[in-house]
Amino acid sequence: MQELADRLAEVKERIADAERRFHRPPGSVRLLAVSKTWPVTAVEEALRAGQRCFGESYVQEARDKVLALEGRGVEWHFIGPLQSNKTRVIAEWFDWIHSIDRLKVAERLSRQRPAGAAPLNLCVQVKLSNEAGKSGIAPAELVSLARRVADLPALRLRGLMGIPAPARDFAAQREPFARLRGMFEELRAAGLALDTLSMGMSADLEAAIAEGATLVRIGTAIFGPRRGARPV
Ligand SMILES: *Cc1c(COP(=O)(O)O)cnc(C)c1O
């Protein structure tokens, strides 16, 4: 099996290639390593290879890893759906959350963020396809949610996140990312100081970078296929 460090280097090369190809400044796209379903030892291996930012999707699993790696300089991002009764772990231990699609969850995170902690960075997740069960706020409701979230103390609204339905063809991959970028530009034009467009995964990171992604969330291409993975 190929070493994790080699796969990580390959992903960085894909990002750098896409930055060149689509005239993005070098280093303008951050890599979030999505470690959900992988054990602490896998995160440690990636840490040794120089990766610092990790994404998790399940609260209990995330909590175990955060506690096991406390003090190791990891920047933790929560990217999964979040029930409002599970917000405390995220408010107390995470640096970022990408999956805000309800005001109630944001309000709880704001109340539960410990005094003296840096603001919790967040992205609002936008629904990009009409598949039943997909998380995210409807585009028509985005502006009002973003404005209300931006006003909450202890949080810092950084941008938008989206997960399109899978598509093989490059042009078809770009289309929903272009729509998300359009919404991002609209919010900026309306005065919100956003700097993060969280889009692109293992299978479509080039299309996302072509459309302006500033952060890609990569699991499989770094850690390998998830065995017995729970549904996202
Ligand atoms: C699992 C997951 C990813 C990583 O997907 P890969 O295809 O394994 O790269 C990215 N974003 C979210 C929200 C996820 O849940």
The ligand as an SDF file (V2000), in Angstrom:
LIG
                    3D

 15 15  0  0  0  0  0  0  0  0999 V2000
  -16.2510   12.9020    3.6970 C   0  0  0  0  0  0  0  0  0  0  0  0
  -16.3090   14.3180    3.2880 C   0  0  0  0  0  0  0  0  0  0  0  0
  -15.3320   14.8800    2.4460 C   0  0  0  0  0  0  0  0  0  0  0  0
  -14.1850   14.0820    1.8590 C   0  0  0  0  0  0  0  0  0  0  0  0
  -14.6200   13.3610    0.7420 O   0  0  0  0  0  0  0  0  0  0  0  0
  -13.5830   12.4940   -0.1510 P   0  0  0  0  0  0  0  0  0  0  0  0
  -14.3710   12.1980   -1.3680 O   0  0  0  0  0  0  0  0  0  0  0  0
  -13.2320   11.2850    0.6470 O   0  0  0  0  0  0  0  0  0  0  0  0
  -12.4050   13.3460   -0.4300 O   0  0  0  0  0  0  0  0  0  0  0  0
  -15.4320   16.2300    2.1490 C   0  0  0  0  0  0  0  0  0  0  0  0
  -16.4330   16.9910    2.6400 N   0  0  0  0  0  0  0  0  0  0  0  0
  -17.3910   16.5090    3.4470 C   0  0  0  0  0  0  0  0  0  0  0  0
  -18.4570   17.3980    3.9560 C   0  0  0  0  0  0  0  0  0  0  0  0
  -17.3590   15.1540    3.7850 C   0  0  0  0  0  0  0  0  0  0  0  0
  -18.3240   14.6780    4.5930 O   0  0  0  0  0  0  0  0  0  0  0  0
  1  2  1  0
  2  3  1  0
  2 14  2  0
  3  4  1  0
  3 10  2  0
  4  5  1  0
  5  6  1  0
  6  7  2  0
  6  8  1  0
  6  9  1  0
 10 11  1  0
 11 12  2  0
 12 13  1  0
 12 14  1  0
 14 15  1  0
M  END
$$$$
